[in-house]
Amino acid sequence: MKRQDFRCVHRLRVRWAEVDVQKIVFNAHYLTYADIGMAEYWRGLAMPYEATMQKLHGDIYLKKATVEYHASARMDDLLDIGMRCARVGNSSLGFECGIFAGDRLLASVALVYVYADPVSQSSRPVPQLLREAIEQFEAGHEMVTLKLGDWATLGQNASEVRKAVFIEEQGISPEIELDELDATAVHAVAFNRLDMPVATGRLLQDAPGEARIGRMAVARVLRGQRWGRAILDALVEESRRRGDARVILHAQCSAEGFYQRANFVAVGEPYEEAGIAHITMQKMLG
């Protein structure tokens, strides 16, 4: 088992509370690390776990867990938690987890889950959509599909993500979040393998040659998986395609670093918009 064998890898640092009297990580915490790896695996599939299981009308239950220890982790070590699906049976799913410090394997964990009815907990066949999503992920394929279109085409999907992020999570008034500009904007929406919308954004034309990107939103439990960047890049490319010279956006200050990594630069000083600190940023397309 090698670190490069895993597409899904999550890094964490060993905390003081996880070390025992021998000054090494207490053995039971390796199962916690594996559980964290499983959560990241669902994120990698672009599937918010609770909503996914509701859509599939099932759930998965742990049947068996085995751990083999090879070396010890110590406080403040940086660990890489690799997770992969090794087998999908009729109603069972077998996962393998490797816990590494650098390239050194510290522990290997085998997990067997059973897909079942959430009420009776009786086993059911693994849904074909879930089976295919796992197979595609392990084969290295992209887990979201990006669509660009108008509000009539994508409005319901875009508003589903925006409502969850801006209205429910951030407390922004619906009267501010939904406006008349949606009707003239180009919208981008990312869909997962179950056709659930997971990220969105819109592109406006403020003036000839000047575009504005806004309403950038990613489902809370799926952030950090590059889908926000995919939405941003698609909207920038659409702006470039139609001949714009500059793209601006009003970034929440907490997301300034995200836009900087996409070569946007801050313009002016921070200000408040909808009760949240923002800063204007721009990117030249010439």
C-alpha positions as CSV (number, residue, x, y, z in Angstrom):
1,M,0.0,0.0,0.0
2,K,1.5,3.3,-1.1
3,R,0.3,6.9,-0.8
4,Q,0.1,7.3,-4.6
5,D,-2.4,4.4,-4.8
6,F,-5.1,6.8,-3.4
7,R,-7.0,9.5,-5.4
8,C,-8.7,10.7,-2.2
9,V,-6.1,11.9,0.3
10,H,-6.7,14.2,3.3
11,R,-4.0,15.8,5.5
12,L,-4.4,16.3,9.2
13,R,-2.1,17.1,12.1
14,V,-2.0,14.9,15.2
15,R,-3.4,16.7,18.2
16,W,-2.4,16.5,21.9
17,A,-5.7,14.8,22.8
18,E,-4.9,11.9,20.5
19,V,-1.6,11.0,22.2
20,D,-1.5,8.4,25.0
21,V,0.9,7.9,27.9
22,Q,3.4,6.3,25.6
23,K,3.5,9.7,23.7
24,I,2.2,8.1,20.5
25,V,-1.2,8.2,19.0
26,F,-3.7,6.0,20.9
27,N,-4.7,3.0,18.7
28,A,-8.4,3.8,18.6
29,H,-7.8,7.2,17.0
30,Y,-6.7,5.5,13.8
31,L,-10.4,4.4,13.3
32,T,-11.3,8.1,13.8
33,Y,-8.8,9.0,11.1
34,A,-10.4,6.4,8.8
35,D,-13.8,7.9,9.5
36,I,-12.5,11.3,8.5
37,G,-11.1,9.8,5.3
38,M,-14.6,8.4,4.5
39,A,-16.1,11.8,4.9
40,E,-13.5,13.2,2.5
41,Y,-14.3,10.4,0.1
42,W,-17.9,11.5,-0.2
43,R,-16.7,15.0,-0.7
44,G,-14.5,13.8,-3.5
45,L,-17.5,12.1,-5.1
46,A,-19.3,15.5,-5.0
47,M,-22.0,13.9,-3.0
48,P,-23.2,15.6,0.2
49,Y,-23.7,12.5,2.3
50,E,-27.1,13.2,3.9
51,A,-28.7,14.6,0.8
52,T,-27.3,11.8,-1.3
53,M,-28.7,9.1,0.9
54,Q,-32.1,10.8,1.0
55,K,-32.1,11.0,-2.8
56,L,-31.1,7.3,-3.1
57,H,-33.6,6.3,-0.3
58,G,-31.0,4.3,1.6
59,D,-28.0,4.5,3.9
60,I,-24.7,2.7,4.5
61,Y,-23.9,1.0,7.8
62,L,-20.5,-0.2,9.0
63,K,-20.4,-4.0,9.2
64,K,-16.7,-4.6,9.9
65,A,-13.5,-2.7,10.6
66,T,-10.0,-4.1,10.9
67,V,-6.8,-2.2,11.6
68,E,-3.2,-3.3,11.1
69,Y,-0.5,-1.2,12.8
70,H,2.9,-0.7,11.2
71,A,4.5,2.3,12.9
72,S,3.5,5.0,15.4
73,A,2.4,8.5,14.9
74,R,3.3,11.2,17.4
75,M,2.0,14.6,18.4
76,D,2.2,17.3,15.6
77,D,3.0,14.7,12.9
78,L,1.3,15.5,9.6
79,L,-0.6,12.5,8.5
80,D,-2.1,11.8,5.0
81,I,-5.3,9.8,5.2
82,G,-5.8,7.9,1.9
83,M,-9.2,6.3,1.2
84,R,-10.2,4.1,-1.8
85,C,-13.1,1.8,-2.6
86,A,-11.7,-1.6,-3.3
87,R,-14.9,-3.5,-4.0
88,V,-18.6,-2.9,-4.6
89,G,-20.6,-6.0,-4.2
90,N,-24.4,-6.6,-4.4
91,S,-25.2,-4.8,-1.2
92,S,-21.7,-4.3,0.4
93,L,-18.9,-1.8,-0.2
94,G,-15.3,-2.5,0.8
95,F,-13.0,0.4,1.5
96,E,-9.3,0.5,2.2
97,C,-7.6,3.3,4.2
98,G,-3.9,4.0,4.4
99,I,-2.5,6.3,7.0
100,F,0.8,7.8,6.1
101,A,3.5,10.0,7.5
102,G,5.2,11.2,4.4
103,D,5.7,8.0,2.4
104,R,5.8,5.8,5.5
105,L,2.7,3.6,6.1
106,L,1.7,3.8,9.7
107,A,-1.6,1.9,9.7
108,S,-3.9,0.2,7.2
109,V,-7.6,0.0,7.8
110,A,-10.2,-2.2,6.0
111,L,-13.9,-1.2,6.2
112,V,-16.9,-3.1,5.1
113,Y,-20.2,-1.3,4.8
114,V,-23.7,-2.5,3.9
115,Y,-26.1,-0.5,1.9
116,A,-29.5,-0.8,3.6
117,D,-33.0,0.5,4.1
118,P,-32.7,3.4,6.6
119,V,-35.8,2.3,8.6
120,S,-35.5,-1.5,8.8
121,Q,-31.7,-1.5,8.3
122,S,-32.2,-4.6,6.0
123,S,-29.7,-4.8,3.2
124,R,-30.5,-3.5,-0.3
125,P,-28.6,-3.7,-3.6
126,V,-26.2,-0.8,-4.0
127,P,-27.9,1.7,-6.4
128,Q,-26.5,1.7,-9.9
129,L,-25.9,5.4,-9.9
130,L,-23.8,5.2,-6.7
131,R,-21.9,2.2,-8.1
132,E,-21.1,4.0,-11.3
133,A,-20.1,7.2,-9.5
134,I,-17.6,5.2,-7.3
135,E,-16.2,3.4,-10.4
136,Q,-15.8,6.7,-12.3
137,F,-14.1,8.3,-9.3
138,E,-11.6,5.5,-8.9
139,A,-10.9,5.6,-12.6
140,G,-9.8,9.2,-12.3
141,H,-12.8,10.9,-14.0
142,E,-14.2,14.3,-13.2
143,M,-17.1,14.1,-10.8
144,V,-19.1,17.2,-11.8
145,T,-20.5,18.4,-15.1
146,L,-20.5,22.1,-15.8
147,K,-23.4,23.7,-17.7
148,L,-23.8,27.3,-18.8
149,G,-27.1,28.8,-19.7
150,D,-29.8,31.4,-19.0
151,W,-32.0,31.7,-16.0
152,A,-34.9,29.9,-17.7
153,T,-32.7,26.9,-18.2
154,L,-30.6,26.9,-15.0
155,G,-32.4,29.2,-12.6
156,Q,-34.0,26.5,-10.5
157,N,-30.7,24.7,-10.0
158,A,-28.7,27.8,-9.4
159,S,-31.2,29.2,-6.9
160,E,-31.2,25.9,-5.0
161,V,-27.5,26.3,-4.2
162,R,-27.7,30.0,-3.7
163,K,-30.6,29.7,-1.2
164,A,-28.7,27.2,0.8
165,V,-25.5,29.3,0.9
166,F,-26.6,32.9,1.0
167,I,-30.0,32.8,2.6
168,E,-29.9,29.8,5.0
169,E,-26.1,29.8,5.8
170,Q,-25.2,33.5,5.7
171,G,-28.6,35.0,6.6
172,I,-28.9,37.3,3.5
173,S,-32.4,38.5,2.8
174,P,-34.1,36.7,-0.1
175,E,-35.1,40.1,-1.5
176,I,-31.4,41.0,-1.9
177,E,-30.1,37.6,-3.0
178,L,-32.6,37.2,-5.9
179,D,-32.8,40.2,-8.2
180,E,-33.8,41.3,-11.7
181,L,-30.2,40.8,-13.0
182,D,-30.6,37.1,-13.0
183,A,-32.8,37.3,-16.1
184,T,-30.0,38.8,-18.2
185,A,-27.0,36.9,-16.7
186,V,-25.1,33.9,-18.0
187,H,-25.3,31.3,-15.3
188,A,-23.0,28.4,-14.6
189,V,-24.0,25.4,-12.5
190,A,-22.0,22.3,-11.6
191,F,-23.9,19.0,-11.3
192,N,-22.7,15.8,-9.6
193,R,-23.3,12.3,-10.9
194,L,-26.8,12.2,-9.3
195,D,-27.6,15.4,-11.2
196,M,-27.7,17.4,-8.0
197,P,-26.5,21.0,-8.3
198,V,-23.5,21.6,-6.1
199,A,-22.0,25.0,-7.2
200,T,-23.0,28.0,-9.2
201,G,-22.1,31.6,-10.3
202,R,-23.3,34.2,-12.8
203,L,-21.8,36.5,-15.4
204,L,-23.2,40.0,-16.0
205,Q,-22.3,42.7,-18.6
206,D,-21.9,46.0,-16.7
207,A,-20.7,48.0,-19.7
208,P,-19.3,47.3,-23.1
209,G,-16.1,45.3,-22.6
210,E,-16.6,45.0,-18.8
211,A,-18.1,41.9,-17.1
212,R,-19.0,41.2,-13.6
213,I,-19.0,37.8,-11.9
214,G,-21.2,37.3,-8.9
215,R,-23.4,34.9,-6.8
216,M,-20.5,32.5,-6.5
217,A,-21.6,29.6,-4.3
218,V,-20.6,26.1,-3.4
219,A,-22.5,23.7,-1.3
220,R,-21.1,24.0,2.3
221,V,-20.1,20.4,2.8
222,L,-18.4,20.2,-0.6
223,R,-16.0,23.1,-0.4
224,G,-12.3,22.7,-1.1
225,Q,-12.8,20.3,-4.0
226,R,-12.0,22.8,-6.9
227,W,-15.6,23.1,-8.1
228,G,-15.8,26.8,-7.1
229,R,-12.7,27.3,-9.2
230,A,-14.2,25.4,-12.1
231,I,-17.3,27.7,-12.0
232,L,-15.0,30.8,-11.9
233,D,-12.8,29.6,-14.7
234,A,-15.8,28.8,-16.9
235,L,-17.3,32.3,-16.4
236,V,-14.0,34.0,-17.0
237,E,-13.6,32.0,-20.2
238,E,-17.1,32.9,-21.3
239,S,-16.3,36.6,-20.7
240,R,-13.1,36.3,-22.7
241,R,-15.0,34.5,-25.5
242,R,-17.5,37.4,-25.9
243,G,-14.6,39.9,-26.1
244,D,-14.6,41.5,-22.6
245,A,-11.4,43.3,-21.6
246,R,-12.0,43.2,-17.8
247,V,-13.8,41.1,-15.3
248,I,-14.7,42.5,-11.9
249,L,-16.3,40.9,-8.8
250,H,-17.3,41.8,-5.3
251,A,-15.6,39.2,-3.2
252,Q,-16.4,38.5,0.3
253,C,-13.2,39.3,2.2
254,S,-13.1,35.8,3.6
255,A,-12.7,34.5,0.0
256,E,-10.2,37.0,-1.2
257,G,-7.4,34.4,-1.2
258,F,-9.5,32.2,-3.4
259,Y,-9.8,34.9,-6.1
260,Q,-6.1,35.9,-5.8
261,R,-5.2,32.3,-6.7
262,A,-7.2,32.8,-9.9
263,N,-5.1,36.0,-10.6
264,F,-7.7,38.5,-9.5
265,V,-6.3,41.6,-7.7
266,A,-8.0,43.8,-5.1
267,V,-9.1,47.3,-6.1
268,G,-9.7,49.9,-3.4
269,E,-10.6,49.3,0.2
270,P,-13.0,46.8,1.9
271,Y,-16.7,47.8,2.3
272,E,-19.9,46.2,3.6
273,E,-22.4,44.7,1.3
274,A,-25.5,42.8,2.6
275,G,-24.0,43.0,6.1
276,I,-20.8,41.2,5.0
277,A,-17.3,42.6,4.4
278,H,-16.5,42.7,0.7
279,I,-13.7,43.9,-1.6
280,T,-13.8,44.7,-5.3
281,M,-11.4,42.6,-7.4
282,Q,-10.5,42.6,-11.0
283,K,-8.8,40.5,-13.7
284,M,-7.7,41.9,-17.1
285,L,-8.3,39.7,-20.1
286,G,-6.3,41.5,-22.7
